[in-house]
Amino acid sequence: MKRRRFGIWSLVLAVLMGLSLMPVNTVMKEALAQGQVKLDVLDPRGELYSPPVTAINPRLSTLAGKKIGILNNTKPGADAFQPYLEKALKEIVPTIEFRTWVISYNGYPGKEKDLKALADWSDGAIGVLGD
């Protein structure tokens, strides 16, 4: 199936054709004859919202003695990888401490509170995302 794009001229042509098919009263006929018609063209795309930009936190200089929060998003596969990650990091940095938060990727009451608790407890966080 071929997709065709219609430009601004197609839109103008459609508007003019629509105007020509509409019943025109005498005031409008006079305005058209004098070239005094003003058309307001609106952008159909709407307004876009951009959230404020926030700077990224600096990288941790060391993992020794740090508390690392693990965010598990409950998707399949996240549980399988997490124990291996913790074991590998514990072998490299024995003083590292872990705590896991299971926070669904779907919205639910209290999700913001859970994310804040993770951020407050942790020096750093690792997202263990399924899929």
Buried (B, 14 or more C-beta within 10 A) or exposed (E): EEEEEEEEEEEEEEEEEEEEEEEEEEEEEEBEEEEEEEEEEEEEEEEEEEEEEEEEEEEEEEBEEBEBBBBBBEEEEBBEEBEEBBEEBEEEBEEBBBEBBEBEEEEEEEEEEBBEBBEEBBBEBBEBBBE
